[in-house]
Amino acid sequence: MDTTTYLLNGLLLVTIVRQVRGTELNLANLLIPLGVVGAAALAFLHSIPTAGGDLTLILGLAGLGAVLGALGGSLVRLSALPPRAGASQGAKVRLLARTPLAVLPVLVLGSLARLAFAFSANHGLGHAIADFSRDQQITGQNAWVAALVLMALAEVVTRLTVTRLRGHLLGRTLAVPAPAPGPARPARAQAAPFEPA
């Protein structure tokens, strides 16, 4: 396992752990994790093997990533932030996403599992993984790489999607409506012109 693998998985872990203190749901919080998994896909995903048991492995791990991501996205706590100074009535509600410490293990489970697999494959369990691959008709390392990268991609995209969808729904619920125009004031009655008797 090379430094790039450690670095990319470490960055994914940092994006999750930063939410323990709480971060505002904004464009940066969306683009950074997507950029990390996008970089991992560009660095490692050169093809998606479909021979033998490869596709089963890939779909299975990608599905597991999606489940972990949906679970993680549903466990993030969302709350409204105070409006910025000078914000107008009806302005979009700002939301804070916070990861409770109790659910942090669920959110980092996928990243830690990928790191543990990659480390153990190079430090003593390589033969066991090769035997398992042969028994399951997995054609080789490329299938494992594709499965693990797609697992990470599915996990991050699903977690972000669930969190953002929950944020959107909460924001709509908490939105302060702009003041409705009041009823039209009745026109002032004009005094009748003075007519001498």
N, C-alpha and C positions, 0 to 999 in steps of 0.2 A: 504494500500500500504506500502510495507516495504522499508527499506533502500537500499536493493539491486536494486529495481526498479528505485529509484531515481539515484543511482550511475551509473547504466548502461546507462540510458537515458542521464544523465549528461555527461558521457564520449563521447557518440555519438555527443552531442552538441559541446563539446570541439574540437573534430576532425574536425568539420565543421567550427567553429568559428576561429580556428587557421589559416585557409586558407585566412582570411581577410588580414593578413600581407603577405601571400604568403609562400608556402612550395614547395620544390623540389619534383617532381614526382619520388619517389624511392620506394624501397621495403617496408620500414617502413610505408610509407603513405598508402600502400596497406594492409599490415598485421594488423595494429592497429585497424582500423574500422572493419575489418573482425573478428578479435579476440573478439571485444566487442559484436558484434551481435552473434557470435558463443557462447560466454559465456552466453548471454541472452537465446539463444535457449536451451543450456544444462540445465540452471537453471529453465526455465519455461515451455519448450515445452516437455511434457511427452507423449502426444498423439495428433492426429489430428481427432477430432470428425467429423463424416459425417452424423449423423442422422438429420432429420428434415431440418431446415434452416441453420444448422451449416456450411455446405460446401459452401453455397452461401455467407455467411458472411465472411468466411475465404478467398475464392477466390476474393471477392469484395475488402476486405482490402489489400490483397496481391497485387492485380492489381493496387489499388490506390498508394500503396508504390512504385511499379515499375514505374508508371507515374511520381510521385514526384521525384524519383531517376533519371529518364531519363531527366526530365526538369532541375533538379539541375546539373547534369553532363554536360548538354549542355550550362549552364550559367556560368560555371567556366571559367575564362580567362586563357589562356595558352600563355606563352611567352618563348623565348629561353634565357637561362642563358649563360654568357660568359664561354668559355671552361676553364677547370682547367689548371693550369700551367703545362706545360710539356705534354699536351694532343697531341697526334699525329694527323696528317691529317687523315680525314675519321673517327675520333672518334665519338661515339654516341653523339647526341645533348642532352644536359641536359635541362629540361623544368621546369618552375616555374608555379604552379597552384595558382591562386589568386581568391578569392571570392569577387566580388564587394559588398560594403555595401548595395546597392540598391536591390540586389537579395538575400541577406542573409535571409530575412523572408521566401522566397520560400524554401530554403534549410533546415531551422529549423522547418518548418510547421509540418512535420510528427512527429518529436520528441515532440514538444510542444503539439500537439493534443493527443498523447498517454499519456503524463504526465497529461494533463487536464482531460482526460477520467478516468484514474486510480484514480486521486485525487477526482473527483466528485463522482465516484462510491462509495467511502468510506465516503463522506462528504455531504450527502443530496440527491443525485440523484440515489441512489441504487434502490429505488422503481420504479422510472421511467424507468431505464434500465431493471429491471425485467419485467415490463409490456411490454416494447418493445420486449424483448426476447420472452415472451409468445406469443405475437401477431405474431411474425415472425417465430415461432417454433424453436427458438434457445434453445438448450437443457440445457445451463448453463454456468457457469464461465469458464470451460475448453475451450469452443468454443471461448469465447472472448479472453482468454489468447493466444490461438493458432493463432487467427486472428491478434492480435496486434503484436505478436512476428514475424510472417511471413510477416507482413506489414513492420516492421523494417528491416528484412533480405532482402526482395525484394528491398526496398528503397536503402539500402547501396550497395548491390551487383550491382544493375542497375546503380547507380551514379558512382561507381568506374569503371564499365565496359565502360560506355559512356566516362568518362573522360580519361581513359587509351587508348581507341580506338582513340579518338581525338588527344591525345598526340602522339600516334604511327604515325598517318597520318601526323601530323605537323612535327614530327621528321624526317620523310622520306623526306618531302618537304624541310626542312632546312638543311639536311645533307650536309656537305662539302665533296664532293667526294675526294677520295685519288688521288693524281696526277697520271695521266696516263703516262705510259712510253713513252718517246719521240721517235721520229723516229730514226731508227738505223742510226748511222753515216756511211757515205760511207767509205769503206776501202781506206786507203791511197794508192795512186798509187806508186808502187815501181819503183825506177829508174832502167832503163835497165842496165844490167851489161856492164862495159866498155870493148869495144873491140878495140884493137889497129888497126890502119889502115894498 
